[in-house]
Amino acid sequence: MFAVRAARSARLLRRAFTTGSTNGFVGAIGNTPLIHLKTLSEKTGCTILGKAEFQNPGGSVKDRAALGVVRDAEERGLLKAGGTVVEGTAGNTGIGLAHVCRARGYRCVIFMPNTQSQEKIDLLRMLGAEVYPVPAVAFENPANYNHQAREFAEKLDNAVWTNQFDNTSNARAHYETTGPEIWEQTNGQLDAFVCATGTGGTLAGTGKFLKEKSGGKTQIWLADPPGSVLTSYISSGGKLTERSGSSITEGIGQGRITDNLATFVNDIDGAFTVPDEASISMLYQLLDNEGVYLGASSALNVAAAVELAGRLGKGKTIVTMLCDGAYRYQSRLFSKKWLETKGLTSAIPEHLKKYAVLD
Ligand SMILES: Cc1ncc(COP(=O)(O)O)c(C=O)c1O
């Protein structure tokens, strides 16, 4: 009797877990919520919406790119069962790839500059990746981590260097998923999309889809951190690549037009730079007013959406990306000492300084 009952409850439990289930880790990537940012919408008279990419199973927008480049390698026959995926990355792409590789049975090898935090190295190793920290040298130097990743893959059979910056299957992943999701979630009623770029995959892929689908009506804007050349490039119609300053944001800002960005750069409606002071202030405001705990690139994106609301006028709907949570950066972003060394303490409104709880 007990055995029969146990078998029945196991069957019911299995059914409960399979009803509405996803196809493993990769099936859980994407379809993230679009969050209405109430306070900022009221303040600007626009509808400001943030795509909650921190809800991806690997914790960031880069899960989409990771799956995109791996799928592409599989489809092109470059990667077969038991193969090796190699990438040069210091951040979220590595984490996404490590997850996707475990889920698909591939070996994952990551090259990164040896200036990166031990936490990042530890996390990648915990996710089963092999990590090689190498000297932090310029791209022109053959010892740069990207070149080492490529050479490592070239020496192996059944291995691929996924090359996130110039492999356009990264942008394609956003064209096929992020763009359509946003279009559907807004019923096609969006006036503008804005975000910062690292590889450019998110902006190029999502932007291209939204531009095409809206018949050119949806404006696509690029938001840049200080130290990036893209605002200068886009604002000058491709003539200049000036840069000034540097930024505390991670994963964004670029010194060149990557192949991913090149697929869309001429169709971007405009670009502007968001100072770190505005990003850090927004990060704390989003926590206090909306209850969302975000990394600095997301805070920059929301600050950019607010700036764009001012430029486009009231009544518009503006979408941006909430790329990842603050968990990977909290020892910096919520540290009084770190904020002081970066000269950012005064950027945080007085009543929000209570959130900087770390010394
Ligand atoms: C936290 C974060 N935000 C934004 C981006 C930029 O996305 P993309 O590479 O698609 O331009 C990245 C890229 O690594 C990132 O890690």
The ligand as a MOL file (V3000), in Angstrom:
LIG
                    3D

  0  0  0     0  0            999 V3000
M  V30 BEGIN CTAB
M  V30 COUNTS 16 16 0 0 0
M  V30 BEGIN ATOM
M  V30 1 C 27.1140 43.9280 -17.1220 0
M  V30 2 C 27.1110 44.1020 -18.6020 0
M  V30 3 N 26.3460 45.0610 -19.1290 0
M  V30 4 C 26.3390 45.2950 -20.4700 0
M  V30 5 C 27.0950 44.5340 -21.3330 0
M  V30 6 C 27.0920 44.8790 -22.8040 0
M  V30 7 O 26.4470 43.9700 -23.6210 0
M  V30 8 P 26.9240 43.7170 -25.1110 0
M  V30 9 O 28.2250 42.9520 -25.0380 0
M  V30 10 O 25.8310 42.9180 -25.7240 0
M  V30 11 O 27.1300 45.0300 -25.7740 0
M  V30 12 C 27.8980 43.5280 -20.8080 0
M  V30 13 C 28.7560 42.7420 -21.6940 0
M  V30 14 O 29.5890 41.9630 -21.2700 0
M  V30 15 C 27.9050 43.3040 -19.4180 0
M  V30 16 O 28.6590 42.3360 -18.8710 0
M  V30 END ATOM
M  V30 BEGIN BOND
M  V30 1 1 1 2
M  V30 2 1 2 3
M  V30 3 2 2 15
M  V30 4 2 3 4
M  V30 5 1 4 5
M  V30 6 1 5 6
M  V30 7 2 5 12
M  V30 8 1 6 7
M  V30 9 1 7 8
M  V30 10 2 8 9
M  V30 11 1 8 10
M  V30 12 1 8 11
M  V30 13 1 12 13
M  V30 14 1 12 15
M  V30 15 2 13 14
M  V30 16 1 15 16
M  V30 END BOND
M  V30 END CTAB
M  END
